[in-house]
């Protein structure tokens, strides 16, 4: 028998209750709250379904475009969310979910997040945030000092100055990168004589005034996709984002960077920023930051470092040197929601020069008045939540040595996994981990031998079959729900830069064990046998190549 749908009444008294009266102790929402407080991981494990439900089936649960005319009771709707939404979300905190830049989060962030939501501060202005504003400035000062290591006097003078800014909080690396390049563009096309600057006159008049034929940003081939968005938003177009060659280790080639700069100069194209990568999304590689910085200093070009992923490595005394030269950057992006273990929505951009953000300063009469300490005068986003509170809490509860332990164990775990892969006859390590990210693929021993001996069209054909097998294994493993790795496409030098599909693994979750890593490989090995036709094609082609 189908139970009758219970509905609430629409009246003002009922509406006031949901603003003022919490749910009762036996309500579904209260029980969930208690479960989350007692054992978060157990709650997620029990409520998220392991087997994958097709997205088209899930879409049927969210296909009604009409806003409901009849309200539901909170407990009933909470159960609806558990059944239809939570159960088919992604268990990103799982120790076996090692395919993306996500992790389990510290328990203390749950109750602190409730406080943050209850306070509902808006960081655009002092009047709606008060103590949150100096707190955010302090957190920016902490990260600025982690990168640049300025003196105590520097931070005493500038950290809380109304006329200066060490950086900005934002929703993530994309906005952080856009902000950094926005500053770089405006400083490159600043007021000059009777020209009021690009921020007032616009890009077309700026180009006319300075006589440039175009503008460009240079970044390695492994640069993040957000930089294409930045080029688009800043008016130079995606063609204005110029890719620089990378070496066999996926790092930018300084020589090619110099060649590209010289070529653009002859075409009268103004390069207003070069972006170095400190922890690329695909391979975790780190560009030679010091070498890039020296080139940028010689050319007087803004040097920005996208360290959204790798920036937290600065917490580690042992591995900080991997980011040698980061202190020479004009600006740096770091995501707190990556290796600082903060929930999604916490990015930062830091500037070496406390005056740099003046080029994007905006004011209004009712808000962001000149001379105020309102953070919104230097941010692309207007209204923002107080996510800095969670970063502040983590800095104090985990502390730098705590983050150091997390960073060190993640890098060591990645190196352990790399060694484990190389010890297998039927797996190939494609990119070595510099941080805690690596790529590899399943290649049966006889196929690896044939791949080494092959060349030209035969190598391309064999590689394409391996690509198909990699895609099959990754998709099947995801659907099974036991563990998860992602996949991407690289162009390895050792295989003639052929388009190569690889497994991509990120080992930031401190709960991921060596046993889990062993089981991931074993599962992939077993899944490969579920594609007998593809395996047969690979084996036969490999045999023809070896016996030729």
Buried (B, 14 or more C-beta within 10 A) or exposed (E): EEEEEEEBEEEEEEEEEEEEEEBEEEBBBBBBBEBBEEEBBEBBEEBBEEEBEEEEEBEEEEEEEEEEEEBBBBBBBBBBEEEEEBBBEEBBBBBBBBBBBBBBBBEEBBEBBEEBEEEEBBBBBBEBBEEBBBBBBBBBBBBBBBBBEBEEEBBEEBBBEEEBBBBBBBBBBBBBBBBBBBBBBBBBBBBEEEBBBBBEBEBEBBBEBBEBEBBBBBBBBBBBEBBBBBBBEBBBEEEBBBBBEBBEEBBBBBEBBBEBBEEBEEEEBBBBBBBBBBBBBBBBBBBBBBBBBBBBEEBEBBBBBBBBBBBBBBBBEEBBEBBBBBBBBBBBBBBBBBBBBBBBBBBBBBBBBBEBBBBBBEEEEEBBEEEBBBBBBBBBBEEBBBBBBBBBBBBEEBEBEBBBBBBBBBBBBBBBBBEBBEEBEBBBBBBBBBBBBBBBBBBBEBBBBBBEBBEEEBBBBBBBBBBBBBEBBBEBBBEBBEBBBBBBEBEBEEBBEBEBBBBBBBBBBBEBEEEBBEBBBEBBBEBBEEBEEBBEBBBEBBEEBBEE
